[in-house]
């Protein structure tokens, strides 16, 4: 199970409320993706755990739509989705501060991947994540970007004509060296992170992990915020 939410004005497709890119990809449509509440509830065994999260989400976003989705980990697809909250009125008051940043809009959004709502990770916490990456036979990789080029903006982006599946502007940061194929020790990754931090102290740095069988990135999180 997984919870998602969206402000009324961003919950449906409209020519007025949607930022469109030039071209679309397979299965793409505007405002399909709402903002995720925390992370998917992997390993959930009790409905009360889900109801508790629904209650917290309702309290945090009383004027948003909230839906409960379910994913099939084998087929890698969403198989169920239904509303668990409908806001009382059609109008949606403007959101401010931190909550406004959590309402997904690709333009000017400065939330970066997994764990972006948490305080910066310590080296010990990063090491545990790397241990998990290695245990799953994934390949770790570091990427970095200057603050002004790290997010999507109409002012800071060079757009190409047309898009590819899963493409969005400034998705790709600069790679630090090469992916660490065959890495078996978290200390190797921490050493590269330290070198990258020293070389680019004013940049965002993220650690990604790739699945060589599926040929996709499966993990990405920040290891430095300037």
C-alpha atoms as an extended CHARMM CRD file, in Angstrom:
* protein
*
       226  EXT
         1         1  UNK       CA              0.0000000000        0.0000000000        0.0000000000  PROA      1               0.0000000000
         2         2  UNK       CA              0.9730000000        3.6160000000       -0.6470000000  PROA      2               0.0000000000
         3         3  UNK       CA             -0.6780000000        7.0110000000       -0.0770000000  PROA      3               0.0000000000
         4         4  UNK       CA             -0.6650000000        9.9440000000       -2.5060000000  PROA      4               0.0000000000
         5         5  UNK       CA             -2.2270000000       13.4070000000       -2.2990000000  PROA      5               0.0000000000
         6         6  UNK       CA             -2.8930000000       16.3860000000       -4.5410000000  PROA      6               0.0000000000
         7         7  UNK       CA             -4.3790000000       19.8530000000       -4.2430000000  PROA      7               0.0000000000
         8         8  UNK       CA             -7.7590000000       20.1980000000       -5.9330000000  PROA      8               0.0000000000
         9         9  UNK       CA             -6.4190000000       22.3720000000       -8.7410000000  PROA      9               0.0000000000
        10        10  UNK       CA             -3.5980000000       19.9090000000       -9.5110000000  PROA      10              0.0000000000
        11        11  UNK       CA             -5.5470000000       16.6660000000       -9.2100000000  PROA      11              0.0000000000
        12        12  UNK       CA             -6.9350000000       16.4730000000      -12.7510000000  PROA      12              0.0000000000
        13        13  UNK       CA             -5.9590000000       17.2620000000      -16.3210000000  PROA      13              0.0000000000
        14        14  UNK       CA             -6.7030000000       20.7800000000      -17.5460000000  PROA      14              0.0000000000
        15        15  UNK       CA             -5.2240000000       23.1110000000      -20.1400000000  PROA      15              0.0000000000
        16        16  UNK       CA             -5.0630000000       25.7940000000      -17.4440000000  PROA      16              0.0000000000
        17        17  UNK       CA             -3.3720000000       23.9280000000      -14.5870000000  PROA      17              0.0000000000
        18        18  UNK       CA             -0.7750000000       21.8380000000      -16.3710000000  PROA      18              0.0000000000
        19        19  UNK       CA              2.8510000000       22.4780000000      -17.3090000000  PROA      19              0.0000000000
        20        20  UNK       CA              3.4430000000       20.4980000000      -20.5070000000  PROA      20              0.0000000000
        21        21  UNK       CA              6.7210000000       19.4520000000      -22.0450000000  PROA      21              0.0000000000
        22        22  UNK       CA              7.3070000000       19.2930000000      -25.7850000000  PROA      22              0.0000000000
        23        23  UNK       CA              6.2800000000       15.7760000000      -26.6690000000  PROA      23              0.0000000000
        24        24  UNK       CA              5.1440000000       12.9030000000      -24.4560000000  PROA      24              0.0000000000
        25        25  UNK       CA              6.3120000000        9.4290000000      -23.5600000000  PROA      25              0.0000000000
        26        26  UNK       CA              4.5690000000        6.0760000000      -23.4720000000  PROA      26              0.0000000000
        27        27  UNK       CA              1.8550000000        6.0040000000      -20.8030000000  PROA      27              0.0000000000
        28        28  UNK       CA              2.3390000000        9.6700000000      -19.9800000000  PROA      28              0.0000000000
        29        29  UNK       CA             -0.4640000000       12.0710000000      -19.2080000000  PROA      29              0.0000000000
        30        30  UNK       CA             -0.5400000000       15.3650000000      -17.3320000000  PROA      30              0.0000000000
        31        31  UNK       CA             -1.0720000000       15.2860000000      -13.5610000000  PROA      31              0.0000000000
        32        32  UNK       CA             -1.0870000000       11.5150000000      -13.4900000000  PROA      32              0.0000000000
        33        33  UNK       CA              1.3710000000       11.5110000000      -10.6300000000  PROA      33              0.0000000000
        34        34  UNK       CA              0.3270000000       12.9470000000       -7.2740000000  PROA      34              0.0000000000
        35        35  UNK       CA              2.7140000000       13.6370000000       -4.4030000000  PROA      35              0.0000000000
        36        36  UNK       CA              3.6400000000       10.5700000000       -2.3560000000  PROA      36              0.0000000000
        37        37  UNK       CA              2.9760000000       10.5900000000        1.3970000000  PROA      37              0.0000000000
        38        38  UNK       CA              6.2040000000        9.3200000000        2.9820000000  PROA      38              0.0000000000
        39        39  UNK       CA              7.2910000000        6.0300000000        1.3270000000  PROA      39              0.0000000000
        40        40  UNK       CA              5.3590000000        2.9320000000        0.1840000000  PROA      40              0.0000000000
        41        41  UNK       CA              4.4930000000        0.7160000000        3.1460000000  PROA      41              0.0000000000
        42        42  UNK       CA              6.6960000000       -2.2340000000        2.2700000000  PROA      42              0.0000000000
        43        43  UNK       CA              6.1310000000       -5.2440000000        4.5300000000  PROA      43              0.0000000000
        44        44  UNK       CA              2.8550000000       -3.9030000000        5.9290000000  PROA      44              0.0000000000
        45        45  UNK       CA              0.9070000000       -6.7000000000        7.6500000000  PROA      45              0.0000000000
        46        46  UNK       CA             -1.8440000000       -4.8290000000        9.4930000000  PROA      46              0.0000000000
        47        47  UNK       CA             -4.5760000000       -2.5500000000        8.1040000000  PROA      47              0.0000000000
        48        48  UNK       CA             -4.3250000000       -0.3910000000       11.2330000000  PROA      48              0.0000000000
        49        49  UNK       CA             -0.8740000000        0.7480000000       10.0800000000  PROA      49              0.0000000000
        50        50  UNK       CA             -2.4000000000        2.0800000000        6.8630000000  PROA      50              0.0000000000
        51        51  UNK       CA             -5.3320000000        3.7080000000        8.6730000000  PROA      51              0.0000000000
        52        52  UNK       CA             -2.8620000000        5.4870000000       10.9710000000  PROA      52              0.0000000000
        53        53  UNK       CA             -1.0140000000        6.9420000000        7.9710000000  PROA      53              0.0000000000
        54        54  UNK       CA             -4.2980000000        7.9630000000        6.3350000000  PROA      54              0.0000000000
        55        55  UNK       CA             -5.2810000000        9.8120000000        9.5240000000  PROA      55              0.0000000000
        56        56  UNK       CA             -1.9320000000       11.6430000000        9.6260000000  PROA      56              0.0000000000
        57        57  UNK       CA             -2.1580000000       12.5750000000        5.9450000000  PROA      57              0.0000000000
        58        58  UNK       CA             -5.7370000000       13.8430000000        6.3770000000  PROA      58              0.0000000000
        59        59  UNK       CA             -4.6260000000       15.9800000000        9.3130000000  PROA      59              0.0000000000
        60        60  UNK       CA             -1.6910000000       17.4300000000        7.3590000000  PROA      60              0.0000000000
        61        61  UNK       CA             -3.6340000000       18.0320000000        4.1300000000  PROA      61              0.0000000000
        62        62  UNK       CA             -7.3430000000       18.4800000000        4.9800000000  PROA      62              0.0000000000
        63        63  UNK       CA             -8.0500000000       20.3350000000        1.7150000000  PROA      63              0.0000000000
        64        64  UNK       CA             -6.3820000000       17.8320000000       -0.6200000000  PROA      64              0.0000000000
        65        65  UNK       CA             -7.5280000000       14.7150000000       -2.3970000000  PROA      65              0.0000000000
        66        66  UNK       CA             -5.8930000000       11.6160000000       -0.8950000000  PROA      66              0.0000000000
        67        67  UNK       CA             -5.8070000000        8.2340000000       -2.5690000000  PROA      67              0.0000000000
        68        68  UNK       CA             -4.6490000000        4.7860000000       -1.5030000000  PROA      68              0.0000000000
        69        69  UNK       CA             -2.7340000000        2.8710000000       -4.1490000000  PROA      69              0.0000000000
        70        70  UNK       CA             -1.3100000000       -0.6530000000       -4.1680000000  PROA      70              0.0000000000
        71        71  UNK       CA              1.6460000000       -1.9510000000       -6.1420000000  PROA      71              0.0000000000
        72        72  UNK       CA              2.5380000000       -5.4450000000       -7.3400000000  PROA      72              0.0000000000
        73        73  UNK       CA              6.2740000000       -5.8660000000       -6.6860000000  PROA      73              0.0000000000
        74        74  UNK       CA              6.5490000000       -8.7690000000       -9.1330000000  PROA      74              0.0000000000
        75        75  UNK       CA              4.7780000000       -7.1040000000      -12.0710000000  PROA      75              0.0000000000
        76        76  UNK       CA              6.1720000000       -3.6660000000      -11.1130000000  PROA      76              0.0000000000
        77        77  UNK       CA              2.8460000000       -1.9460000000      -11.6900000000  PROA      77              0.0000000000
        78        78  UNK       CA              0.0880000000       -0.2090000000       -9.7440000000  PROA      78              0.0000000000
        79        79  UNK       CA             -2.9260000000       -2.5160000000       -9.5370000000  PROA      79              0.0000000000
        80        80  UNK       CA             -5.3240000000       -0.6580000000       -7.1900000000  PROA      80              0.0000000000
        81        81  UNK       CA             -6.1070000000        3.0130000000       -6.5750000000  PROA      81              0.0000000000
        82        82  UNK       CA             -9.0500000000        4.6770000000       -4.8340000000  PROA      82              0.0000000000
        83        83  UNK       CA             -9.8260000000        7.8620000000       -2.9150000000  PROA      83              0.0000000000
        84        84  UNK       CA             -9.7950000000        7.8970000000        0.8710000000  PROA      84              0.0000000000
        85        85  UNK       CA            -10.4550000000       11.6590000000        1.1410000000  PROA      85              0.0000000000
        86        86  UNK       CA            -12.4050000000       14.1460000000       -0.9430000000  PROA      86              0.0000000000
        87        87  UNK       CA            -11.9860000000       17.7980000000        0.1130000000  PROA      87              0.0000000000
        88        88  UNK       CA            -15.1980000000       19.4650000000        1.2370000000  PROA      88              0.0000000000
        89        89  UNK       CA            -15.2020000000       22.2870000000       -1.3020000000  PROA      89              0.0000000000
        90        90  UNK       CA            -14.0990000000       22.7110000000       -4.8880000000  PROA      90              0.0000000000
        91        91  UNK       CA            -11.9330000000       25.7250000000       -4.0180000000  PROA      91              0.0000000000
        92        92  UNK       CA             -8.4390000000       25.1010000000       -2.7100000000  PROA      92              0.0000000000
        93        93  UNK       CA             -6.7410000000       27.6080000000       -0.4270000000  PROA      93              0.0000000000
        94        94  UNK       CA             -3.1590000000       28.4470000000       -1.3230000000  PROA      94              0.0000000000
        95        95  UNK       CA             -0.6170000000       26.3980000000        0.5790000000  PROA      95              0.0000000000
        96        96  UNK       CA              2.4670000000       28.0180000000        2.0370000000  PROA      96              0.0000000000
        97        97  UNK       CA              5.8320000000       27.0660000000        3.4430000000  PROA      97              0.0000000000
        98        98  UNK       CA              6.9990000000       23.4670000000        3.6080000000  PROA      98              0.0000000000
        99        99  UNK       CA              3.6620000000       21.9930000000        2.5810000000  PROA      99              0.0000000000
       100       100  UNK       CA              3.6780000000       23.9880000000       -0.6320000000  PROA      100             0.0000000000
       101       101  UNK       CA              7.0180000000       22.4360000000       -1.5650000000  PROA      101             0.0000000000
       102       102  UNK       CA              5.5710000000       18.9540000000       -1.1230000000  PROA      102             0.0000000000
       103       103  UNK       CA              2.8060000000       19.4780000000       -3.6850000000  PROA      103             0.0000000000
       104       104  UNK       CA              4.4100000000       18.1090000000       -6.8040000000  PROA      104             0.0000000000
       105       105  UNK       CA              5.0160000000       20.4330000000       -9.6950000000  PROA      105             0.0000000000
       106       106  UNK       CA              8.1610000000       19.8100000000      -11.7440000000  PROA      106             0.0000000000
       107       107  UNK       CA              8.7940000000       23.5190000000      -12.3280000000  PROA      107             0.0000000000
       108       108  UNK       CA             10.9020000000       25.1190000000       -9.5630000000  PROA      108             0.0000000000
       109       109  UNK       CA             10.5270000000       22.0510000000       -7.3440000000  PROA      109             0.0000000000
       110       110  UNK       CA             13.5450000000       21.6290000000       -5.0610000000  PROA      110             0.0000000000
       111       111  UNK       CA             12.6860000000       18.3050000000       -3.4840000000  PROA      111             0.0000000000
       112       112  UNK       CA             15.3310000000       15.7770000000       -4.4290000000  PROA      112             0.0000000000
       113       113  UNK       CA             14.5240000000       12.0820000000       -4.5120000000  PROA      113             0.0000000000
       114       114  UNK       CA             14.2460000000        9.6950000000       -1.5570000000  PROA      114             0.0000000000
       115       115  UNK       CA             14.8500000000       11.0140000000        1.9990000000  PROA      115             0.0000000000
       116       116  UNK       CA             14.5750000000       14.6600000000        0.8470000000  PROA      116             0.0000000000
       117       117  UNK       CA             12.1870000000       15.3860000000        3.7280000000  PROA      117             0.0000000000
       118       118  UNK       CA             14.7390000000       14.1910000000        6.3230000000  PROA      118             0.0000000000
       119       119  UNK       CA             17.7350000000       16.0080000000        7.8360000000  PROA      119             0.0000000000
       120       120  UNK       CA             21.0550000000       15.4180000000        6.0130000000  PROA      120             0.0000000000
       121       121  UNK       CA             22.2620000000       11.8300000000        6.3660000000  PROA      121             0.0000000000
       122       122  UNK       CA             25.3610000000       11.1120000000        8.4390000000  PROA      122             0.0000000000
       123       123  UNK       CA             28.1820000000        8.9980000000        6.9830000000  PROA      123             0.0000000000
       124       124  UNK       CA             27.0400000000        6.1130000000        9.1850000000  PROA      124             0.0000000000
       125       125  UNK       CA             23.5280000000        6.3360000000        7.7590000000  PROA      125             0.0000000000
       126       126  UNK       CA             24.8720000000        6.5820000000        4.2120000000  PROA      126             0.0000000000
       127       127  UNK       CA             27.0310000000        3.5250000000        4.8850000000  PROA      127             0.0000000000
       128       128  UNK       CA             23.9570000000        1.4820000000        5.8540000000  PROA      128             0.0000000000
       129       129  UNK       CA             22.2500000000        2.4690000000        2.6110000000  PROA      129             0.0000000000
       130       130  UNK       CA             25.3600000000        1.4760000000        0.6470000000  PROA      130             0.0000000000
       131       131  UNK       CA             25.4720000000       -1.8860000000        2.4280000000  PROA      131             0.0000000000
       132       132  UNK       CA             21.9000000000       -2.4830000000        1.2400000000  PROA      132             0.0000000000
       133       133  UNK       CA             22.8140000000       -1.4090000000       -2.3170000000  PROA      133             0.0000000000
       134       134  UNK       CA             25.7520000000       -3.8450000000       -2.3810000000  PROA      134             0.0000000000
       135       135  UNK       CA             23.6700000000       -6.6650000000       -0.8550000000  PROA      135             0.0000000000
       136       136  UNK       CA             21.1840000000       -6.2730000000       -3.7270000000  PROA      136             0.0000000000
       137       137  UNK       CA             24.0180000000       -6.4660000000       -6.3010000000  PROA      137             0.0000000000
       138       138  UNK       CA             23.3570000000       -2.9230000000       -7.4920000000  PROA      138             0.0000000000
       139       139  UNK       CA             26.0060000000       -0.5530000000       -8.8450000000  PROA      139             0.0000000000
       140       140  UNK       CA             26.5010000000        2.6970000000       -6.8800000000  PROA      140             0.0000000000
       141       141  UNK       CA             27.2320000000        5.9370000000       -8.7280000000  PROA      141             0.0000000000
       142       142  UNK       CA             27.7320000000        9.5800000000       -7.7330000000  PROA      142             0.0000000000
       143       143  UNK       CA             26.2980000000       12.6000000000       -9.5660000000  PROA      143             0.0000000000
       144       144  UNK       CA             26.5690000000       16.3200000000       -8.8280000000  PROA      144             0.0000000000
       145       145  UNK       CA             24.9890000000       19.5910000000       -9.9670000000  PROA      145             0.0000000000
       146       146  UNK       CA             25.3240000000       23.2830000000       -9.2060000000  PROA      146             0.0000000000
       147       147  UNK       CA             22.3860000000       24.7030000000       -7.2770000000  PROA      147             0.0000000000
       148       148  UNK       CA             21.1100000000       26.7140000000      -10.2470000000  PROA      148             0.0000000000
       149       149  UNK       CA             21.1390000000       23.6410000000      -12.5210000000  PROA      149             0.0000000000
       150       150  UNK       CA             19.8250000000       21.0500000000      -10.0880000000  PROA      150             0.0000000000
       151       151  UNK       CA             16.1010000000       21.5670000000      -10.6230000000  PROA      151             0.0000000000
       152       152  UNK       CA             13.6390000000       22.3220000000      -13.4030000000  PROA      152             0.0000000000
       153       153  UNK       CA             13.0410000000       25.9610000000      -14.2080000000  PROA      153             0.0000000000
       154       154  UNK       CA             11.9290000000       27.8250000000      -17.2980000000  PROA      154             0.0000000000
       155       155  UNK       CA             14.9130000000       30.1460000000      -16.7650000000  PROA      155             0.0000000000
       156       156  UNK       CA             17.7530000000       27.6750000000      -16.1420000000  PROA      156             0.0000000000
       157       157  UNK       CA             16.9960000000       24.8720000000      -18.5920000000  PROA      157             0.0000000000
       158       158  UNK       CA             18.1490000000       24.1230000000      -22.0990000000  PROA      158             0.0000000000
       159       159  UNK       CA             15.3790000000       22.0490000000      -23.6670000000  PROA      159             0.0000000000
       160       160  UNK       CA             15.7500000000       19.6460000000      -26.5330000000  PROA      160             0.0000000000
       161       161  UNK       CA             13.1060000000       19.1820000000      -29.2080000000  PROA      161             0.0000000000
       162       162  UNK       CA             10.9730000000       16.2720000000      -28.1170000000  PROA      162             0.0000000000
       163       163  UNK       CA             11.2730000000       13.9790000000      -25.1070000000  PROA      163             0.0000000000
       164       164  UNK       CA             12.0610000000       10.3730000000      -24.3520000000  PROA      164             0.0000000000
       165       165  UNK       CA             10.4120000000        7.9580000000      -21.9480000000  PROA      165             0.0000000000
       166       166  UNK       CA             10.7740000000        9.2530000000      -18.3970000000  PROA      166             0.0000000000
       167       167  UNK       CA             12.5400000000       12.4340000000      -19.5340000000  PROA      167             0.0000000000
       168       168  UNK       CA             12.3130000000       15.7420000000      -17.7430000000  PROA      168             0.0000000000
       169       169  UNK       CA             14.5880000000       18.7870000000      -17.8540000000  PROA      169             0.0000000000
       170       170  UNK       CA             17.6940000000       18.7170000000      -15.6400000000  PROA      170             0.0000000000
       171       171  UNK       CA             17.0240000000       15.1390000000      -14.6550000000  PROA      171             0.0000000000
       172       172  UNK       CA             20.5820000000       14.2020000000      -15.5270000000  PROA      172             0.0000000000
       173       173  UNK       CA             23.3250000000       15.6200000000      -13.3550000000  PROA      173             0.0000000000
       174       174  UNK       CA             27.0510000000       15.3340000000      -14.0650000000  PROA      174             0.0000000000
       175       175  UNK       CA             28.5370000000       11.9570000000      -13.2220000000  PROA      175             0.0000000000
       176       176  UNK       CA             31.4670000000       11.7780000000      -10.7810000000  PROA      176             0.0000000000
       177       177  UNK       CA             33.9890000000        9.4100000000      -12.3930000000  PROA      177             0.0000000000
       178       178  UNK       CA             32.3480000000        6.1230000000      -13.4810000000  PROA      178             0.0000000000
       179       179  UNK       CA             29.7330000000        3.8980000000      -11.8020000000  PROA      179             0.0000000000
       180       180  UNK       CA             31.3510000000        1.7230000000       -9.1410000000  PROA      180             0.0000000000
       181       181  UNK       CA             30.8610000000       -1.6430000000      -10.8000000000  PROA      181             0.0000000000
       182       182  UNK       CA             31.8640000000       -4.5560000000       -8.5790000000  PROA      182             0.0000000000
       183       183  UNK       CA             31.9260000000       -2.4370000000       -5.4080000000  PROA      183             0.0000000000
       184       184  UNK       CA             31.9450000000       -4.6730000000       -2.3260000000  PROA      184             0.0000000000
       185       185  UNK       CA             32.7120000000       -2.2630000000        0.5060000000  PROA      185             0.0000000000
       186       186  UNK       CA             30.7660000000        0.7990000000        1.6660000000  PROA      186             0.0000000000
       187       187  UNK       CA             34.0500000000        2.5010000000        2.5860000000  PROA      187             0.0000000000
       188       188  UNK       CA             34.9180000000        2.7020000000       -1.1350000000  PROA      188             0.0000000000
       189       189  UNK       CA             31.7630000000        4.7090000000       -1.7630000000  PROA      189             0.0000000000
       190       190  UNK       CA             32.2840000000        6.9360000000        1.2780000000  PROA      190             0.0000000000
       191       191  UNK       CA             35.8050000000        7.6900000000        0.0210000000  PROA      191             0.0000000000
       192       192  UNK       CA             34.4280000000        8.8060000000       -3.3560000000  PROA      192             0.0000000000
       193       193  UNK       CA             31.7420000000       10.9060000000       -1.6400000000  PROA      193             0.0000000000
       194       194  UNK       CA             34.4490000000       12.6460000000        0.4300000000  PROA      194             0.0000000000
       195       195  UNK       CA             36.4880000000       13.3980000000       -2.7060000000  PROA      195             0.0000000000
       196       196  UNK       CA             33.4470000000       14.6950000000       -4.5770000000  PROA      196             0.0000000000
       197       197  UNK       CA             32.4730000000       16.9000000000       -1.6220000000  PROA      197             0.0000000000
       198       198  UNK       CA             35.9890000000       18.3390000000       -1.5200000000  PROA      198             0.0000000000
       199       199  UNK       CA             35.9910000000       19.0490000000       -5.2530000000  PROA      199             0.0000000000
       200       200  UNK       CA             32.4500000000       20.4870000000       -5.3730000000  PROA      200             0.0000000000
       201       201  UNK       CA             31.5980000000       21.9370000000       -1.9340000000  PROA      201             0.0000000000
       202       202  UNK       CA             28.8940000000       24.2270000000       -3.3590000000  PROA      202             0.0000000000
       203       203  UNK       CA             27.0520000000       21.5620000000       -5.3730000000  PROA      203             0.0000000000
       204       204  UNK       CA             24.3050000000       19.0840000000       -4.6720000000  PROA      204             0.0000000000
       205       205  UNK       CA             25.6590000000       15.5150000000       -4.6820000000  PROA      205             0.0000000000
       206       206  UNK       CA             23.5050000000       12.4250000000       -4.9120000000  PROA      206             0.0000000000
       207       207  UNK       CA             24.1750000000        8.7200000000       -4.6640000000  PROA      207             0.0000000000
       208       208  UNK       CA             22.3370000000        6.6130000000       -7.2130000000  PROA      208             0.0000000000
       209       209  UNK       CA             22.1970000000        2.8460000000       -7.7040000000  PROA      209             0.0000000000
       210       210  UNK       CA             21.5690000000        0.9710000000      -10.9340000000  PROA      210             0.0000000000
       211       211  UNK       CA             20.1390000000       -2.4740000000      -11.5850000000  PROA      211             0.0000000000
       212       212  UNK       CA             22.2770000000       -4.0280000000      -14.3340000000  PROA      212             0.0000000000
       213       213  UNK       CA             19.6240000000       -6.6450000000      -15.1680000000  PROA      213             0.0000000000
       214       214  UNK       CA             16.6660000000       -4.2640000000      -15.5060000000  PROA      214             0.0000000000
       215       215  UNK       CA             18.8830000000       -1.4750000000      -16.9060000000  PROA      215             0.0000000000
       216       216  UNK       CA             17.2700000000        1.1770000000      -14.7100000000  PROA      216             0.0000000000
       217       217  UNK       CA             18.1080000000        3.4270000000      -11.7820000000  PROA      217             0.0000000000
       218       218  UNK       CA             16.3680000000        2.0990000000       -8.6840000000  PROA      218             0.0000000000
       219       219  UNK       CA             17.7360000000        4.2730000000       -5.8530000000  PROA      219             0.0000000000
       220       220  UNK       CA             18.7200000000        7.9400000000       -5.6140000000  PROA      220             0.0000000000
       221       221  UNK       CA             19.2540000000       10.1960000000       -2.6100000000  PROA      221             0.0000000000
       222       222  UNK       CA             21.2800000000       13.2540000000       -1.6080000000  PROA      222             0.0000000000
       223       223  UNK       CA             24.5740000000       12.9160000000        0.2320000000  PROA      223             0.0000000000
       224       224  UNK       CA             25.3540000000       16.6620000000        0.1460000000  PROA      224             0.0000000000
       225       225  UNK       CA             23.2170000000       19.7840000000        0.2680000000  PROA      225             0.0000000000
       226       226  UNK       CA             25.1950000000       22.9990000000       -0.3110000000  PROA      226             0.0000000000
